[in-house]
């Protein structure tokens, strides 16, 4: 290499990375790191932003790219410290092995002098260090880093606490780069991604779709479609749009009925609308939900607002509900609430029932004791008939309709198959069940159905504390 090329490589990662050799696939041969267009953009993003969150399709070489950038930072600059975190010991050791793989194959003029090397770190003669550790709450404690890489962010347990402890380790001007494929909406990575999109986070969001790879075309994509079990698996692994990446794999309960194009709207009730308003309420300290709906012509339902009360009492939630009523132009006492039947029970001598609390705030309570599968069928029917519209502000409900998975039961005793069987309702996952339960309570009390109640008895149309209002 000429002295000019050596100097250019030491001064710029764009000139250094093409001198690196990377591995083509797992265990594949060493190949030159020829930067693609989007990879050059990523390097510029890293240089321009202190905090980056990358959402990506699979197998785009982003981890190799970031590791090569770290190698440049520490081998060509004195006194730098880089910290790499991954979810497990094997994964963190593998990332450090990739850096060692590149070091061994650098041109002699760029090869750094190593003074210490083990499974967790590499130290260079210029005083720079690279640590690769399992992501734990105290990983990197005591290390002052100029660069932190968090790989597979969405799959790291306890990442929220880890990030809190990491940020003080970054020296002034340090960088933090988080990289991940998505694993649904219900995790800290997804929340941080959406905060970044909304401009409410210090992280700059970058989405890299499947076709950023120059060797991929529609024929390649069709091949992947045939390899994977469902379309949702394909969307999660190889998204074209960022929202696709958050689809959970497998078959969702409302896959065949719910369509954002048909069922999500910007519509709100007209200011002088005379159509009656109705509510749905699901109680619970962790994820209490309140939905507002307009019942149009005793046939169509417009869900126009939602309140997700996290870690709040029923009283606190109802205070917020009444305040929102005023904002939405809803007359509190004229909009009944379809509620969880379990809420009529008094939890203790010292407390009032959830139903009583709702009524104390002036809201009439309606409830129907029906089996969960009846609520599912009610939702499905209205979606099929395009009688259910949901305002785009109701994020939690929309996500639940897209993401909720079928509940599973163990294989019947004596069955030759060990595969679980699917129930006729969605999984009680502690998250998406809540907005769906709320929607079900609302719809069942608006449009009563025949069916089997939760107790297992077949009855005539059932009424709770009051008759349904419509």
QUIWO-V779855 format. One record per residue. PHI is phi in whole degrees, -180 to 180 (999 if undefined). Layout:
# QUIWO-V779855
phi:PHI
phi:PHI
This chain:
# QUIWO-V779855
phi:999
phi:-74
phi:-56
phi:-66
phi:-69
phi:-63
phi:-64
phi:-63
phi:-66
phi:-73
phi:-89
phi:-140
phi:-64
phi:-62
phi:-90
phi:-78
phi:-59
phi:-63
phi:-87
phi:-84
phi:-111
phi:-121
phi:-97
phi:-86
phi:79
phi:-72
phi:76
phi:-79
phi:-72
phi:-77
phi:-133
phi:-63
phi:-85
phi:-88
phi:-72
phi:-86
phi:-57
phi:-67
phi:-69
phi:-65
phi:-63
phi:-63
phi:-60
phi:-64
phi:-62
phi:-63
phi:-73
phi:-91
phi:-128
phi:-80
phi:-130
phi:-129
phi:-124
phi:-103
phi:-109
phi:-142
phi:-78
phi:-76
phi:59
phi:-113
phi:72
phi:-71
phi:-66
phi:-59
phi:-61
phi:-67
phi:-65
phi:-66
phi:-63
phi:-61
phi:-61
phi:-61
phi:-56
phi:-89
phi:-87
phi:-108
phi:-137
phi:-78
phi:65
phi:-96
phi:-127
phi:-118
phi:-122
phi:-113
phi:-124
phi:-140
phi:-73
phi:-143
phi:-62
phi:-61
phi:-67
phi:-68
phi:-66
phi:-64
phi:-65
phi:-68
phi:-62
phi:-64
phi:-66
phi:-63
phi:-59
phi:-70
phi:-60
phi:-61
phi:-108
phi:-70
phi:-58
phi:-53
phi:-68
phi:-111
phi:-72
phi:-78
phi:-89
phi:-99
phi:-107
phi:-154
phi:-153
phi:-151
phi:-73
phi:-115
phi:-155
phi:-131
phi:-118
phi:-105
phi:-65
phi:-83
phi:90
phi:-86
phi:-140
phi:-126
phi:-110
phi:-128
phi:-128
phi:-69
phi:-74
phi:-127
phi:-58
phi:-110
phi:-62
phi:81
phi:-60
phi:89
phi:-98
phi:-96
phi:-109
phi:-96
phi:-148
phi:-124
phi:-115
phi:-110
phi:-97
phi:52
phi:-49
phi:-65
phi:-102
phi:-95
phi:-73
phi:70
phi:-65
phi:-61
phi:-68
phi:-62
phi:-64
phi:-60
phi:-77
phi:-76
phi:-56
phi:-66
phi:-76
phi:-78
phi:-72
phi:-55
phi:85
phi:-71
phi:-122
phi:-130
phi:-119
phi:-107
phi:-128
phi:-168
phi:-84
phi:-92
phi:-134
phi:77
phi:-85
phi:-91
phi:-164
phi:-61
phi:-62
phi:-62
phi:-65
phi:-68
phi:-61
phi:-70
phi:-64
phi:-66
phi:-62
phi:-84
phi:73
phi:-104
phi:-131
phi:-77
phi:-84
phi:-93
phi:-87
phi:-134
phi:-105
phi:-123
phi:-79
phi:-61
phi:-88
phi:-66
phi:-69
phi:-67
phi:-92
phi:-110
phi:-139
phi:-63
phi:-66
phi:-63
phi:-65
phi:-64
phi:-62
phi:-66
phi:-61
phi:-74
phi:-76
phi:-92
phi:-67
phi:-136
phi:-64
phi:-67
phi:-61
phi:-63
phi:-63
phi:-67
phi:-77
phi:-134
phi:-74
phi:-96
phi:-115
phi:-61
phi:-64
phi:-60
phi:-62
phi:-92
phi:-70
phi:-73
phi:-69
phi:92
phi:-99
phi:-79
phi:-62
phi:-108
phi:-56
phi:-83
phi:-109
phi:-88
phi:-142
phi:-55
phi:-64
phi:-93
phi:-111
phi:-104
phi:-139
phi:-94
phi:-65
phi:-127
phi:-58
phi:-63
phi:-53
phi:-110
phi:-63
phi:-99
phi:-65
phi:-67
phi:-104
phi:-142
phi:-129
phi:-128
phi:-135
phi:-117
phi:-90
phi:144
phi:-69
phi:-81
phi:-141
phi:-76
phi:-129
phi:-130
phi:-118
phi:-109
phi:-139
phi:-110
phi:-100
phi:-100
phi:63
phi:56
phi:-137
phi:-101
phi:-123
phi:-114
phi:-83
phi:-110
phi:-160
phi:-139
phi:-128
phi:-106
phi:-97
phi:-94
phi:55
phi:-134
phi:-76
phi:-62
phi:-61
phi:-61
phi:-60
phi:-67
phi:-62
phi:-68
phi:-61
phi:-62
phi:-64
phi:-68
phi:-53
phi:-62
phi:-66
phi:-87
phi:76
phi:-98
phi:-81
phi:-52
phi:-74
phi:-101
phi:-117
phi:-69
phi:-118
phi:-80
phi:-118
phi:-59
phi:-57
phi:-63
phi:-72
phi:-80
phi:-81
phi:-83
phi:-72
phi:-160
phi:-61
phi:-87
phi:-123
phi:-97
phi:-72
phi:-63
phi:-60
phi:-62
phi:-61
phi:-61
phi:-66
phi:-64
phi:-89
phi:87
phi:-108
phi:-65
phi:-104
phi:-127
phi:-147
phi:-128
phi:-91
phi:-131
phi:-72
phi:-55
phi:-64
phi:-67
phi:-66
phi:-61
phi:-66
phi:-63
phi:-62
phi:-59
phi:-63
phi:-65
phi:-65
phi:-58
phi:-88
phi:54
phi:-102
phi:-122
phi:-117
phi:-131
phi:-64
phi:-63
phi:-74
phi:-86
phi:-59
phi:-64
phi:-66
phi:-63
phi:-61
phi:-63
phi:-65
phi:-82
phi:-103
phi:-56
phi:-103
phi:-65
phi:-70
phi:-119
phi:-121
phi:-57
phi:-59
phi:-56
phi:-60
phi:87
phi:-70
phi:-74
phi:-100
phi:-95
phi:-70
phi:-69
phi:-102
phi:-92
phi:-85
phi:-97
phi:-145
phi:-82
phi:-67
phi:-82
phi:-91
phi:78
phi:-139
phi:-69
phi:-61
phi:-70
phi:-65
phi:-71
phi:-58
phi:-61
phi:-61
phi:-64
phi:-62
phi:-64
phi:-69
phi:-63
phi:-82
phi:-85
phi:-123
phi:-58
phi:-127
phi:-83
phi:162
phi:-104
phi:-68
phi:-58
phi:-75
phi:96
phi:-100
phi:-88
phi:-137
phi:-71
phi:-49
phi:-97
phi:-122
phi:-96
phi:-66
phi:-140
phi:-73
phi:-57
phi:-82
phi:-131
